């Protein structure tokens, strides 16, 4: 089932805000969501728990941008004419500046903690998938061995029955000839060997059947744990997104007001003849410079997006496109870890790496709704898109400030959603690209090749 297209109202709201086989079966998911989950404790920074996040405004769904009342330039102009009023206004502005700075620091610390918890929970879930699949594969292998041994034992038993009921054998048994008696003894010896062999085959069948049952039981337990960890990972993702939203709101508030507050404070403390209008002009000039810088970076990133080899946005079937330019620098599956000052990479690679240079554009692999946009532990800055039908895609190691979408936003196939970077546990600018089926990982190289896209 394709994801529902947003209405015009949905698109307007989003615009205003911005100005396969490792997954559980439907029956298993029904059981999963009805099962209570016991939350694990937070990491060593445990003082910043869900309660602490709430203290920073996380989880309320309400922006903190209007928590304070900020002075206008008219307030500053009036205060400059009265020493007492000026002192009060200076203290007020100093307090607001300190509050803005502290709020950014607190919410960023909470977001970092929540992102680490999300990453750890996601990786534990992925590992649980591997354990459950490996146990089931071993159980299936033992079942095949048991079935083969049972068939072989049955065939030997049938052969022995036919030989044991042969009239010729009875005639030889009652015959007086020594030669014929020797033949009978030889045949009986052969019969005994057959019976011993059949017993060994039978024992193998029973052993393999018992092993298959034991492994199947272990696989059931492992799948239950996998499902539990999947729900924990989704809960941690939600908490991390809320923390990231709160940190972004605090940063936006700081960006909006801090320069003005500093200019107002300078105006109040200035004993020269410089006017308030002059300070206002300086704030406006810096804002224009910042806007021009962002536009210049966006243009440079767009110019780099074609890159070397591959061509980001290359189309396949079903709306799927290549999410990044450049060559594949690391594929899916087991690998030798790489180590550096920031630690070591994982020994199992759940995605494919595409390297097209720092700042190169990252494209949505297909249309869908962004359900995560923020930090994710060792993945660095990360985006996840839900495409419908249980299929989603993930994009990691995005550069600082390089996420171009927000949670809940609808994106079109091939739309620029971010810019490549080196955040998290990364060893050079690249895109780490993953594909998920009902939340569980799958081989993104094979998945995309099946749709005519080569990554």
ABEGO torsion letter per residue (X at the ends): XBBBBBBAAAAAAAAAAAXXGABBBAAAAAAAAABBBBBBBBBAAAABBAAAAAAAGBGAGBBAAAABBBBBAAAAAAAAABAAAAAAAAAAAAAAAAAAAAAAAAAAAAAAAAAAAAAAAAAAAAAAAAAAAAAAAAAAAAAAAAAAAAAAAAAAAAAAAAAAABAAAAAAAABABAAAAAAAAAAAAAAAAAAAAAAAAAAAAAAAAAAAAAAAAAAAAAAAAAAAAAAAAAAAAAAAAAAAAAAAAAAAAAAAAAAAAAAAAAAAABABABBAAAAAAAAAAAAAAAAAAAAAAAAAAAAAAAEBEGGBGBBBBGGBBBABBEBBABBBEBBBBBBBAAEBBBABBABBBBBAEBGBBBBBABBEBBABBEBBEAAEBBBBBBAEGGBBBBBBGBBBGABABBBGBBBBBGBBABBBBABEBBAEBBBBBBBBBGGBBBBAAAAAAAAGBBX
